[in-house]
Amino acid sequence: MKLLFTASPGKSQVMEQNDKENSILRNKFTHLTIHFKSLLNNFLFSFKDCNMIMGTRLLYEISNHTLPFCTKSITFALLSSG
């Protein structure tokens, strides 16, 4: 987002630089989020060989929800697997 009205000529450049930095941070966060979800899924798959229903239930819950809901899903899975 660029602001066309500024009090000083350099301010728009600062705002543009901030937008670029925010975009880079968003991309890194998205990448880390996807990587975390992949690692968590791999970890839960390792429980499948041990015949642990809880691990399978957690995997199901996480794969069917977006990451912000993972905490809620994990809590639900732990309570419902018992």
N, C-alpha and C positions, 0 to 999 in steps of 0.2 A: 504494500500500500504506500503510495507516494503522496506527500502533502505538497500541493502547489503553492500554497500561501505560507510564507515564512517571514519572520522578523529580520533574519540575517541570511545572506547568500549561502553560508556554510551549513546552515541548519538542515536544509533538505538533503545534503550529502550525508549528514550524520544519521538522519532518519532512514535514508536508503541503506546505509551500512548496517544499521540496527535490524532492518528487515531481512537483509542477507544473512546476518548472524542468527536471527531467530529461525529462518528457514533451514539453515544448516543444523541447528540444534533439534528442530522438529524431525528432520530426516534421520539424525543419529538416534533420537529417541524411538522413532518408528522401527529402525533397524534393530535396536537392542530389544525392543518389545517382541518382535518376531523371533529373534534369536532365543530369547528367554522362553517363549512359548514352545519352540522346537525342542530345547533342552528339557523342559518339563515333560513334554510328551514322550521323549526318549527315556527319561527316567521312569515314567509311569509304565511304559511298555516293558521295562525290565521286571516289573512286578507280575506281569502277566504269566511268565514262566513259573512263578511261585504259586500260581493259582490264588492270587489275592483279589477278591472281588472289589475291595475298596479301591485298589489301584486302577482297575478297569472303570469303576464308577467315576473316579476323579477324572480320568482321561475323557470319558464321555461328556462330563459336565464342562470341562475346559474347552474341548473342541467344539462345543455347541454354543459357546458364549464368547463375547469379546473380552479382551484382557481386563478392562476395568471391573468386570463382574467376576473375575477369577476368585477373589476372596470369598464372595458370597457363594459361589459354586462349590469351592472346596469345603466351606463350612457345611453346606447342604449335603454334599457327598459324604462327609465324615459322619454326619448325624444319621443319614438314611442308610448307610452301609452297615451300621452297627447291629 
